[in-house]
């Protein structure tokens, strides 16, 4: 049997699998908690919670975006963490200059991503023993 003869059967088998995989990719939701512009308005830091269904926990994620750009549907590009019990850990984010951020997060959090430089913005991370209060949402 040649590879050419296998293609129709392979396509029939993989077609539904690929369709289901693409349908499941949109199960995650991002809930923006806070956005803060850099002092020079060149960048925007976005803190959000991301949940991907009942079998996963809620994570806290942070992205650095170009000022004025729209929040993408994907994961954070700078920081991703989850607390024990699969809860979203509270974080504090503060600009220390046009291209410098400080991110405080609970030391007990499980950190999956912790970039030190994104889009020209450097980050200093400070794990803290007691979690900070949850940021207030704007009405």
N, CA, C and O atoms as a GROMACS GRO file, in nm:
protein
  556
    1UNK      N    1   0.085  -0.117   0.000
    1UNK     CA    2   0.000   0.000   0.000
    1UNK      C    3   0.090   0.124   0.000
    1UNK      O    4   0.188   0.129   0.074
    2UNK      N    5   0.056   0.220  -0.080
    2UNK     CA    6   0.135   0.342  -0.089
    2UNK      C    7   0.081   0.447   0.007
    2UNK      O    8  -0.031   0.436   0.058
    3UNK      N    9   0.161   0.548   0.030
    3UNK     CA   10   0.118   0.659   0.116
    3UNK      C   11   0.000   0.730   0.054
    3UNK      O   12  -0.090   0.774   0.126
    4UNK      N   13  -0.002   0.740  -0.078
    4UNK     CA   14  -0.114   0.806  -0.147
    4UNK      C   15  -0.244   0.735  -0.117
    4UNK      O   16  -0.348   0.800  -0.100
    5UNK      N   17  -0.241   0.603  -0.110
    5UNK     CA   18  -0.363   0.527  -0.082
    5UNK      C   19  -0.410   0.548   0.061
    5UNK      O   20  -0.530   0.535   0.089
    6UNK      N   21  -0.321   0.581   0.152
    6UNK     CA   22  -0.360   0.603   0.291
    6UNK      C   23  -0.419   0.741   0.316
    6UNK      O   24  -0.492   0.759   0.414
    7UNK      N   25  -0.391   0.836   0.232
    7UNK     CA   26  -0.436   0.974   0.257
    7UNK      C   27  -0.586   0.989   0.277
    7UNK      O   28  -0.626   1.054   0.374
    8UNK      N   29  -0.672   0.935   0.191
    8UNK     CA   30  -0.816   0.955   0.214
    8UNK      C   31  -0.861   0.900   0.350
    8UNK      O   32  -0.939   0.965   0.419
    9UNK      N   33  -0.812   0.784   0.388
    9UNK     CA   34  -0.849   0.726   0.517
    9UNK      C   35  -0.794   0.807   0.633
    9UNK      O   36  -0.862   0.827   0.734
   10UNK      N   37  -0.672   0.855   0.616
   10UNK     CA   38  -0.610   0.937   0.720
   10UNK      C   39  -0.686   1.069   0.737
   10UNK      O   40  -0.708   1.113   0.850
   11UNK      N   41  -0.724   1.129   0.628
   11UNK     CA   42  -0.801   1.255   0.636
   11UNK      C   43  -0.936   1.232   0.701
   11UNK      O   44  -0.982   1.315   0.779
   12UNK      N   45  -1.000   1.120   0.668
   12UNK     CA   46  -1.130   1.090   0.728
   12UNK      C   47  -1.116   1.069   0.879
   12UNK      O   48  -1.206   1.104   0.955
   13UNK      N   49  -1.004   1.013   0.921
   13UNK     CA   50  -0.982   0.989   1.062
   13UNK      C   51  -0.941   1.117   1.136
   13UNK      O   52  -0.993   1.144   1.245
   14UNK      N   53  -0.851   1.194   1.079
   14UNK     CA   54  -0.800   1.314   1.146
   14UNK      C   55  -0.893   1.434   1.136
   14UNK      O   56  -0.888   1.522   1.221
   15UNK      N   57  -0.976   1.440   1.035
   15UNK     CA   58  -1.067   1.554   1.017
   15UNK      C   59  -1.150   1.584   1.140
   15UNK      O   60  -1.147   1.696   1.190
   16UNK      N   61  -1.226   1.483   1.192
   16UNK     CA   62  -1.307   1.510   1.313
   16UNK      C   63  -1.222   1.544   1.436
   16UNK      O   64  -1.264   1.626   1.518
   17UNK      N   65  -1.105   1.484   1.448
   17UNK     CA   66  -1.018   1.512   1.562
   17UNK      C   67  -0.973   1.658   1.557
   17UNK      O   68  -0.977   1.727   1.659
   18UNK      N   69  -0.930   1.704   1.441
   18UNK     CA   70  -0.886   1.843   1.427
   18UNK      C   71  -1.002   1.940   1.450
   18UNK      O   72  -0.982   2.047   1.508
   19UNK      N   73  -1.122   1.904   1.404
   19UNK     CA   74  -1.238   1.990   1.425
   19UNK      C   75  -1.267   2.004   1.575
   19UNK      O   76  -1.290   2.115   1.624
   20UNK      N   77  -1.265   1.892   1.648
   20UNK     CA   78  -1.291   1.897   1.791
   20UNK      C   79  -1.183   1.974   1.865
   20UNK      O   80  -1.213   2.049   1.959
   21UNK      N   81  -1.059   1.958   1.825
   21UNK     CA   82  -0.950   2.032   1.889
   21UNK      C   83  -0.967   2.181   1.869
   21UNK      O   84  -0.944   2.258   1.962
   22UNK      N   85  -1.007   2.223   1.750
   22UNK     CA   86  -1.025   2.367   1.727
   22UNK      C   87  -1.146   2.419   1.803
   22UNK      O   88  -1.145   2.533   1.848
   23UNK      N   89  -1.249   2.338   1.817
   23UNK     CA   90  -1.368   2.380   1.892
   23UNK      C   91  -1.336   2.394   2.040
   23UNK      O   92  -1.389   2.483   2.106
   24UNK      N   93  -1.251   2.308   2.093
   24UNK     CA   94  -1.217   2.311   2.236
   24UNK      C   95  -1.120   2.423   2.270
   24UNK      O   96  -1.107   2.459   2.387
   25UNK      N   97  -1.052   2.479   2.172
   25UNK     CA   98  -0.953   2.583   2.201
   25UNK      C   99  -1.016   2.711   2.252
   25UNK      O  100  -0.947   2.794   2.310
   26UNK      N  101  -1.147   2.728   2.233
   26UNK     CA  102  -1.214   2.850   2.277
   26UNK      C  103  -1.285   2.833   2.410
   26UNK      O  104  -1.369   2.916   2.446
   27UNK      N  105  -1.252   2.728   2.485
   27UNK     CA  106  -1.318   2.706   2.613
   27UNK      C  107  -1.265   2.798   2.723
   27UNK      O  108  -1.330   2.812   2.826
   28UNK      N  109  -1.151   2.858   2.703
   28UNK     CA  110  -1.092   2.944   2.805
   28UNK      C  111  -1.152   3.084   2.799
   28UNK      O  112  -1.186   3.136   2.693
   29UNK      N  113  -1.163   3.145   2.917
   29UNK     CA  114  -1.212   3.282   2.926
   29UNK      C  115  -1.115   3.367   3.006
   29UNK      O  116  -1.059   3.323   3.106
   30UNK      N  117  -1.095   3.489   2.959
   30UNK     CA  118  -1.013   3.587   3.030
   30UNK      C  119  -1.105   3.691   3.092
   30UNK      O  120  -1.194   3.745   3.025
   31UNK      N  121  -1.082   3.719   3.219
   31UNK     CA  122  -1.158   3.821   3.291
   31UNK      C  123  -1.060   3.927   3.339
   31UNK      O  124  -0.984   3.903   3.434
   32UNK      N  125  -1.060   4.043   3.275
   32UNK     CA  126  -0.964   4.148   3.308
   32UNK      C  127  -0.993   4.204   3.447
   32UNK      O  128  -1.105   4.241   3.478
   33UNK      N  129  -0.887   4.208   3.530
   33UNK     CA  130  -0.896   4.258   3.666
   33UNK      C  131  -0.850   4.403   3.673
   33UNK      O  132  -0.912   4.486   3.739
   34UNK      N  133  -0.740   4.434   3.602
   34UNK     CA  134  -0.686   4.571   3.605
   34UNK      C  135  -0.599   4.596   3.483
   34UNK      O  136  -0.534   4.504   3.432
   35UNK      N  137  -0.598   4.719   3.436
   35UNK     CA  138  -0.509   4.763   3.330
   35UNK      C  139  -0.445   4.895   3.374
   35UNK      O  140  -0.512   4.982   3.429
   36UNK      N  141  -0.316   4.907   3.350
   36UNK     CA  142  -0.246   5.029   3.388
   36UNK      C  143  -0.147   5.065   3.279
   36UNK      O  144  -0.066   4.982   3.238
   37UNK      N  145  -0.152   5.188   3.234
   37UNK     CA  146  -0.059   5.236   3.131
   37UNK      C  147   0.074   5.274   3.193
   37UNK      O  148   0.082   5.319   3.307
   38UNK      N  149   0.179   5.253   3.115
   38UNK     CA  150   0.313   5.299   3.157
   38UNK      C  151   0.311   5.451   3.167
   38UNK      O  152   0.229   5.516   3.102
   39UNK      N  153   0.400   5.508   3.248
   39UNK     CA  154   0.402   5.655   3.262
   39UNK      C  155   0.416   5.729   3.129
   39UNK      O  156   0.362   5.838   3.114
   40UNK      N  157   0.487   5.672   3.032
   40UNK     CA  158   0.502   5.738   2.902
   40UNK      C  159   0.399   5.691   2.800
   40UNK      O  160   0.405   5.729   2.683
   41UNK      N  161   0.306   5.607   2.844
   41UNK     CA  162   0.199   5.553   2.760
   41UNK      C  163   0.250   5.471   2.641
   41UNK      O  164   0.182   5.463   2.538
   42UNK      N  165   0.368   5.411   2.654
   42UNK     CA  166   0.419   5.326   2.547
   42UNK      C  167   0.370   5.182   2.562
   42UNK      O  168   0.363   5.108   2.463
   43UNK      N  169   0.338   5.143   2.683
   43UNK     CA  170   0.297   5.006   2.712
   43UNK      C  171   0.178   5.005   2.806
   43UNK      O  172   0.144   5.105   2.870
   44UNK      N  173   0.116   4.889   2.812
   44UNK     CA  174   0.001   4.869   2.899
   44UNK      C  175   0.020   4.735   2.970
   44UNK      O  176   0.052   4.635   2.906
   45UNK      N  177   0.003   4.733   3.101
   45UNK     CA  178   0.007   4.606   3.175
   45UNK      C  179  -0.137   4.567   3.203
   45UNK      O  180  -0.217   4.648   3.251
   46UNK      N  181  -0.170   4.441   3.174
   46UNK     CA  182  -0.304   4.389   3.194
   46UNK      C  183  -0.296   4.270   3.288
   46UNK      O  184  -0.226   4.172   3.261
   47UNK      N  185  -0.369   4.279   3.399
   47UNK     CA  186  -0.381   4.168   3.494
   47UNK      C  187  -0.517   4.106   3.470
   47UNK      O  188  -0.618   4.176   3.466
   48UNK      N  189  -0.519   3.974   3.454
   48UNK     CA  190  -0.647   3.908   3.429
   48UNK      C  191  -0.649   3.768   3.488
   48UNK      O  192  -0.545   3.708   3.514
   49UNK      N  193  -0.770   3.718   3.509
   49UNK     CA  194  -0.789   3.581   3.554
   49UNK      C  195  -0.829   3.500   3.431
   49UNK      O  196  -0.907   3.545   3.347
   50UNK      N  197  -0.773   3.379   3.421
   50UNK     CA  198  -0.802   3.291   3.307
   50UNK      C  199  -0.852   3.157   3.359
   50UNK      O  200  -0.787   3.093   3.442
   51UNK      N  201  -0.968   3.117   3.309
   51UNK     CA  202  -1.025   2.988   3.342
   51UNK      C  203  -1.053   2.911   3.215
   51UNK      O  204  -1.096   2.968   3.115
   52UNK      N  205  -1.029   2.780   3.220
   52UNK     CA  206  -1.045   2.697   3.100
   52UNK      C  207  -1.136   2.578   3.126
   52UNK      O  208  -1.110   2.468   3.077
   53UNK      N  209  -1.241   2.598   3.202
   53UNK     CA  210  -1.338   2.491   3.224
   53UNK      C  211  -1.332   2.435   3.365
   53UNK      O  212  -1.246   2.471   3.445
   54UNK      N  213  -1.426   2.347   3.393
   54UNK     CA  214  -1.445   2.294   3.528
   54UNK      C  215  -1.329   2.209   3.579
   54UNK      O  216  -1.311   2.195   3.700
   55UNK      N  217  -1.252   2.151   3.490
   55UNK     CA  218  -1.145   2.060   3.534
   55UNK      C  219  -1.012   2.132   3.558
   55UNK      O  220  -0.913   2.068   3.593
   56UNK      N  221  -1.009   2.262   3.539
   56UNK     CA  222  -0.886   2.339   3.562
   56UNK      C  223  -0.912   2.448   3.665
   56UNK      O  224  -1.027   2.483   3.691
   57UNK      N  225  -0.807   2.500   3.722
   57UNK     CA  226  -0.819   2.609   3.816
   57UNK      C  227  -0.822   2.743   3.745
   57UNK      O  228  -0.808   2.751   3.623
   58UNK      N  229  -0.842   2.847   3.823
   58UNK     CA  230  -0.838   2.984   3.772
   58UNK      C  231  -0.698   3.036   3.799
   58UNK      O  232  -0.649   3.027   3.912
   59UNK      N  233  -0.634   3.090   3.699
   59UNK     CA  234  -0.499   3.144   3.716
   59UNK      C  235  -0.502   3.296   3.706
   59UNK      O  236  -0.591   3.355   3.645
   60UNK      N  237  -0.403   3.357   3.767
   60UNK     CA  238  -0.379   3.500   3.750
   60UNK      C  239  -0.271   3.512   3.645
   60UNK      O  240  -0.167   3.447   3.654
   61UNK      N  241  -0.295   3.596   3.544
   61UNK     CA  242  -0.200   3.612   3.436
   61UNK      C  243  -0.179   3.760   3.411
   61UNK      O  244  -0.266   3.843   3.436
   62UNK      N  245  -0.060   3.792   3.360
   62UNK     CA  246  -0.026   3.931   3.331
   62UNK      C  247   0.035   3.937   3.192
   62UNK      O  248   0.120   3.855   3.155
   63UNK      N  249  -0.011   4.035   3.116
   63UNK     CA  250   0.045   4.059   2.982
   63UNK      C  251   0.091   4.203   2.971
   63UNK      O  252   0.033   4.294   3.029
   64UNK      N  253   0.197   4.221   2.894
   64UNK     CA  254   0.243   4.354   2.855
   64UNK      C  255   0.202   4.370   2.709
   64UNK      O  256   0.237   4.288   2.624
   65UNK      N  257   0.130   4.476   2.682
   65UNK     CA  258   0.082   4.504   2.547
   65UNK      C  259   0.129   4.641   2.503
   65UNK      O  260   0.165   4.726   2.585
   66UNK      N  261   0.129   4.662   2.375
   66UNK     CA  262   0.154   4.796   2.321
   66UNK      C  263   0.034   4.883   2.360
   66UNK      O  264  -0.080   4.839   2.351
   67UNK      N  265   0.062   5.005   2.402
   67UNK     CA  266  -0.046   5.095   2.444
   67UNK      C  267  -0.147   5.111   2.332
   67UNK      O  268  -0.109   5.133   2.217
   68UNK      N  269  -0.274   5.099   2.365
   68UNK     CA  270  -0.380   5.115   2.267
   68UNK      C  271  -0.419   4.985   2.198
   68UNK      O  272  -0.518   4.983   2.124
   69UNK      N  273  -0.344   4.877   2.220
   69UNK     CA  274  -0.380   4.751   2.155
   69UNK      C  275  -0.487   4.679   2.236
   69UNK      O  276  -0.508   4.707   2.354
   70UNK      N  277  -0.552   4.587   2.172
   70UNK     CA  278  -0.661   4.511   2.232
   70UNK      C  279  -0.605   4.385   2.301
   70UNK      O  280  -0.510   4.324   2.253
   71UNK      N  281  -0.666   4.348   2.413
   71UNK     CA  282  -0.627   4.228   2.486
   71UNK      C  283  -0.657   4.104   2.402
   71UNK      O  284  -0.771   4.084   2.362
   72UNK      N  285  -0.554   4.021   2.375
   72UNK     CA  286  -0.581   3.898   2.299
   72UNK      C  287  -0.654   3.795   2.383
   72UNK      O  288  -0.661   3.808   2.505
   73UNK      N  289  -0.708   3.692   2.319
   73UNK     CA  290  -0.783   3.588   2.388
   73UNK      C  291  -0.694   3.484   2.455
   73UNK      O  292  -0.743   3.402   2.532
   74UNK      N  293  -0.565   3.485   2.428
   74UNK     CA  294  -0.475   3.381   2.477
   74UNK      C  295  -0.425   3.402   2.618
   74UNK      O  296  -0.479   3.482   2.695
   75UNK      N  297  -0.320   3.328   2.650
   75UNK     CA  298  -0.257   3.334   2.781
   75UNK      C  299  -0.173   3.459   2.797
   75UNK      O  300  -0.143   3.528   2.700
   76UNK      N  301  -0.136   3.488   2.921
   76UNK     CA  302  -0.050   3.602   2.950
   76UNK      C  303   0.091   3.580   2.894
   76UNK      O  304   0.137   3.467   2.882
   77UNK      N  305   0.157   3.690   2.859
   77UNK     CA  306   0.292   3.678   2.802
   77UNK      C  307   0.402   3.707   2.904
   77UNK      O  308   0.520   3.690   2.873
   78UNK      N  309   0.365   3.750   3.026
   78UNK     CA  310   0.467   3.786   3.124
   78UNK      C  311   0.464   3.698   3.249
   78UNK      O  312   0.569   3.653   3.296
   79UNK      N  313   0.346   3.673   3.304
   79UNK     CA  314   0.336   3.605   3.432
   79UNK      C  315   0.210   3.520   3.435
   79UNK      O  316   0.102   3.564   3.394
   80UNK      N  317   0.225   3.395   3.483
   80UNK     CA  318   0.111   3.305   3.502
   80UNK      C  319   0.132   3.232   3.633
   80UNK      O  320   0.237   3.172   3.656
   81UNK      N  321   0.030   3.237   3.722
   81UNK     CA  322   0.040   3.169   3.851
   81UNK      C  323  -0.097   3.119   3.895
   81UNK      O  324  -0.201   3.170   3.854
   82UNK      N  325  -0.091   3.017   3.980
   82UNK     CA  326  -0.212   2.959   4.037
   82UNK      C  327  -0.183   2.933   4.185
   82UNK      O  328  -0.071   2.898   4.221
   83UNK      N  329  -0.284   2.949   4.269
   83UNK     CA  330  -0.268   2.923   4.413
   83UNK      C  331  -0.308   2.781   4.446
   83UNK      O  332  -0.378   2.716   4.368
   84UNK      N  333  -0.265   2.732   4.562
   84UNK     CA  334  -0.316   2.602   4.608
   84UNK      C  335  -0.468   2.608   4.612
   84UNK      O  336  -0.526   2.711   4.647
   85UNK      N  337  -0.532   2.501   4.578
   85UNK     CA  338  -0.677   2.502   4.570
   85UNK      C  339  -0.725   2.550   4.435
   85UNK      O  340  -0.845   2.568   4.413
   86UNK      N  341  -0.631   2.573   4.344
   86UNK     CA  342  -0.659   2.614   4.205
   86UNK      C  343  -0.735   2.745   4.198
   86UNK      O  344  -0.823   2.762   4.114
   87UNK      N  345  -0.700   2.837   4.286
   87UNK     CA  346  -0.759   2.971   4.286
   87UNK      C  347  -0.664   3.070   4.222
   87UNK      O  348  -0.543   3.045   4.213
   88UNK      N  349  -0.717   3.180   4.177
   88UNK     CA  350  -0.635   3.286   4.118
   88UNK      C  351  -0.567   3.364   4.229
   88UNK      O  352  -0.635   3.426   4.311
   89UNK      N  353  -0.433   3.363   4.235
   89UNK     CA  354  -0.366   3.439   4.340
   89UNK      C  355  -0.374   3.590   4.315
   89UNK      O  356  -0.363   3.634   4.200
   90UNK      N  357  -0.392   3.669   4.420
   90UNK     CA  358  -0.392   3.814   4.403
   90UNK      C  359  -0.249   3.863   4.378
   90UNK      O  360  -0.153   3.808   4.431
   91UNK      N  361  -0.237   3.966   4.299
   91UNK     CA  362  -0.106   4.025   4.268
   91UNK      C  363  -0.116   4.177   4.280
   91UNK      O  364  -0.224   4.235   4.274
   92UNK      N  365   0.000   4.239   4.298
   92UNK     CA  366   0.012   4.386   4.290
   92UNK      C  367   0.110   4.417   4.180
   92UNK      O  368   0.216   4.355   4.170
   93UNK      N  369   0.074   4.513   4.097
   93UNK     CA  370   0.161   4.554   3.987
   93UNK      C  371   0.180   4.704   3.996
   93UNK      O  372   0.083   4.779   4.009
   94UNK      N  373   0.306   4.749   3.988
   94UNK     CA  374   0.334   4.892   3.996
   94UNK      C  375   0.443   4.929   3.896
   94UNK      O  376   0.547   4.863   3.889
   95UNK      N  377   0.418   5.033   3.820
   95UNK     CA  378   0.520   5.086   3.730
   95UNK      C  379   0.623   5.160   3.815
   95UNK      O  380   0.585   5.239   3.901
   96UNK      N  381   0.751   5.137   3.791
   96UNK     CA  382   0.859   5.208   3.859
   96UNK      C  383   0.932   5.301   3.763
   96UNK      O  384   1.034   5.360   3.798
   97UNK      N  385   0.879   5.313   3.645
   97UNK     CA  386   0.935   5.397   3.540
   97UNK      C  387   0.867   5.359   3.410
   97UNK      O  388   0.782   5.270   3.410
   98UNK      N  389   0.903   5.423   3.302
   98UNK     CA  390   0.838   5.397   3.174
   98UNK      C  391   0.862   5.255   3.124
   98UNK      O  392   0.782   5.203   3.045
   99UNK      N  393   0.970   5.192   3.168
   99UNK     CA  394   1.004   5.059   3.116
   99UNK      C  395   1.040   4.962   3.228
   99UNK      O  396   1.120   4.870   3.207
  100UNK      N  397   0.981   4.982   3.348
  100UNK     CA  398   1.015   4.898   3.462
  100UNK      C  399   0.892   4.873   3.548
  100UNK      O  400   0.820   4.967   3.585
  101UNK      N  401   0.867   4.746   3.580
  101UNK     CA  402   0.753   4.705   3.661
  101UNK      C  403   0.800   4.627   3.783
  101UNK      O  404   0.905   4.563   3.781
  102UNK      N  405   0.721   4.633   3.889
  102UNK     CA  406   0.738   4.545   4.004
  102UNK      C  407   0.608   4.467   4.019
  102UNK      O  408   0.499   4.524   4.020
  103UNK      N  409   0.621   4.334   4.029
  103UNK     CA  410   0.505   4.247   4.048
  103UNK      C  411   0.523   4.172   4.179
  103UNK      O  412   0.621   4.100   4.198
  104UNK      N  413   0.426   4.190   4.270
  104UNK     CA  414   0.424   4.117   4.396
  104UNK      C  415   0.319   4.008   4.385
  104UNK      O  416   0.209   4.031   4.335
  105UNK      N  417   0.354   3.890   4.434
  105UNK     CA  418   0.261   3.776   4.429
  105UNK      C  419   0.283   3.689   4.552
  105UNK      O  420   0.391   3.693   4.612
  106UNK      N  421   0.182   3.609   4.591
  106UNK     CA  422   0.196   3.525   4.710
  106UNK      C  423   0.306   3.420   4.690
  106UNK      O  424   0.313   3.355   4.586
  107UNK      N  425   0.391   3.404   4.791
  107UNK     CA  426   0.500   3.307   4.783
  107UNK      C  427   0.448   3.165   4.768
  107UNK      O  428   0.518   3.078   4.715
  108UNK      N  429   0.327   3.139   4.815
  108UNK     CA  430   0.271   3.004   4.807
  108UNK      C  431   0.216   2.969   4.669
  108UNK      O  432   0.179   2.854   4.645
  109UNK      N  433   0.210   3.066   4.579
  109UNK     CA  434   0.157   3.042   4.445
  109UNK      C  435   0.250   2.953   4.364
  109UNK      O  436   0.372   2.956   4.380
  110UNK      N  437   0.190   2.874   4.276
  110UNK     CA  438   0.267   2.796   4.179
  110UNK      C  439   0.282   2.884   4.056
  110UNK      O  440   0.182   2.922   3.993
  111UNK      N  441   0.405   2.916   4.021
  111UNK     CA  442   0.431   3.005   3.908
  111UNK      C  443   0.468   2.922   3.786
  111UNK      O  444   0.560   2.840   3.790
  112UNK      N  445   0.396   2.945   3.677
  112UNK     CA  446   0.420   2.872   3.552
  112UNK      C  447   0.500   2.954   3.451
  112UNK      O  448   0.568   2.898   3.366
  113UNK      N  449   0.490   3.086   3.461
  113UNK     CA  450   0.562   3.174   3.369
  113UNK      C  451   0.603   3.298   3.446
  113UNK      O  452   0.523   3.357   3.518
  114UNK      N  453   0.730   3.337   3.429
  114UNK     CA  454   0.782   3.456   3.499
  114UNK      C  455   0.892   3.516   3.411
  114UNK      O  456   1.010   3.491   3.434
  115UNK      N  457   0.851   3.594   3.312
  115UNK     CA  458   0.946   3.658   3.220
  115UNK      C  459   1.006   3.782   3.286
  115UNK      O  460   0.939   3.850   3.364
  116UNK      N  461   1.131   3.810   3.256
  116UNK     CA  462   1.194   3.928   3.316
  116UNK      C  463   1.200   4.046   3.219
  116UNK      O  464   1.230   4.159   3.259
  117UNK      N  465   1.172   4.022   3.090
  117UNK     CA  466   1.171   4.131   2.992
  117UNK      C  467   1.073   4.095   2.880
  117UNK      O  468   1.085   3.990   2.816
  118UNK      N  469   0.977   4.184   2.858
  118UNK     CA  470   0.881   4.169   2.748
  118UNK      C  471   0.859   4.306   2.687
  118UNK      O  472   0.834   4.403   2.759
  119UNK      N  473   0.868   4.315   2.556
  119UNK     CA  474   0.839   4.440   2.483
  119UNK      C  475   0.917   4.559   2.540
  119UNK      O  476   0.865   4.671   2.543
  120UNK      N  477   1.040   4.537   2.583
  120UNK     CA  478   1.122   4.646   2.636
  120UNK      C  479   1.091   4.685   2.779
  120UNK      O  480   1.145   4.783   2.829
  121UNK      N  481   1.004   4.609   2.846
  121UNK     CA  482   0.969   4.636   2.985
  121UNK      C  483   1.036   4.530   3.072
  121UNK      O  484   1.014   4.411   3.053
  122UNK      N  485   1.118   4.575   3.168
  122UNK     CA  486   1.182   4.481   3.260
  122UNK      C  487   1.096   4.468   3.385
  122UNK      O  488   1.027   4.561   3.426
  123UNK      N  489   1.102   4.349   3.445
  123UNK     CA  490   1.018   4.320   3.560
  123UNK      C  491   1.101   4.268   3.676
  123UNK      O  492   1.191   4.186   3.659
  124UNK      N  493   1.070   4.318   3.795
  124UNK     CA  494   1.124   4.265   3.919
  124UNK      C  495   1.010   4.196   3.991
  124UNK      O  496   0.902   4.253   4.007
  125UNK      N  497   1.034   4.073   4.033
  125UNK     CA  498   0.930   3.996   4.102
  125UNK      C  499   0.960   3.990   4.251
  125UNK      O  500   1.076   3.974   4.292
  126UNK      N  501   0.855   4.005   4.332
  126UNK     CA  502   0.869   3.999   4.477
  126UNK      C  503   0.766   3.902   4.534
  126UNK      O  504   0.649   3.938   4.550
  127UNK      N  505   0.809   3.780   4.565
  127UNK     CA  506   0.715   3.691   4.635
  127UNK      C  507   0.696   3.741   4.777
  127UNK      O  508   0.792   3.774   4.845
  128UNK      N  509   0.572   3.747   4.820
  128UNK     CA  510   0.543   3.797   4.955
  128UNK      C  511   0.474   3.688   5.037
  128UNK      O  512   0.396   3.610   4.983
  129UNK      N  513   0.501   3.683   5.168
  129UNK     CA  514   0.447   3.574   5.250
  129UNK      C  515   0.295   3.579   5.265
  129UNK      O  516   0.231   3.474   5.265
  130UNK      N  517   0.237   3.696   5.277
  130UNK     CA  518   0.092   3.709   5.288
  130UNK      C  519   0.040   3.773   5.161
  130UNK      O  520   0.095   3.872   5.115
  131UNK      N  521  -0.068   3.717   5.104
  131UNK     CA  522  -0.117   3.774   4.978
  131UNK      C  523  -0.171   3.915   4.994
  131UNK      O  524  -0.230   3.947   5.097
  132UNK      N  525  -0.150   3.999   4.893
  132UNK     CA  526  -0.207   4.134   4.898
  132UNK      C  527  -0.358   4.127   4.878
  132UNK      O  528  -0.409   4.026   4.830
  133UNK      N  529  -0.429   4.233   4.913
  133UNK     CA  530  -0.573   4.233   4.890
  133UNK      C  531  -0.602   4.232   4.741
  133UNK      O  532  -0.525   4.284   4.660
  134UNK      N  533  -0.712   4.172   4.706
  134UNK     CA  534  -0.757   4.166   4.565
  134UNK      C  535  -0.780   4.308   4.513
  134UNK      O  536  -0.844   4.388   4.581
  135UNK      N  537  -0.728   4.341   4.392
  135UNK     CA  538  -0.752   4.476   4.340
  135UNK      C  539  -0.901   4.498   4.314
  135UNK      O  540  -0.974   4.407   4.275
  136UNK      N  541  -0.942   4.622   4.338
  136UNK     CA  542  -1.084   4.656   4.314
  136UNK      C  543  -1.107   4.671   4.164
  136UNK      O  544  -1.022   4.721   4.090
  137UNK      N  545  -1.222   4.628   4.123
  137UNK     CA  546  -1.260   4.641   3.983
  137UNK      C  547  -1.328   4.775   3.960
  137UNK      O  548  -1.401   4.826   4.044
  138UNK      N  549  -1.300   4.828   3.844
  138UNK     CA  550  -1.367   4.954   3.807
  138UNK      C  551  -1.510   4.923   3.766
  138UNK      O  552  -1.534   4.822   3.700
  139UNK      N  553  -1.605   5.008   3.804
  139UNK     CA  554  -1.745   4.983   3.765
  139UNK      C  555  -1.767   5.004   3.618
  139UNK      O  556  -1.879   4.987   3.569
   0.00000   0.00000   0.00000
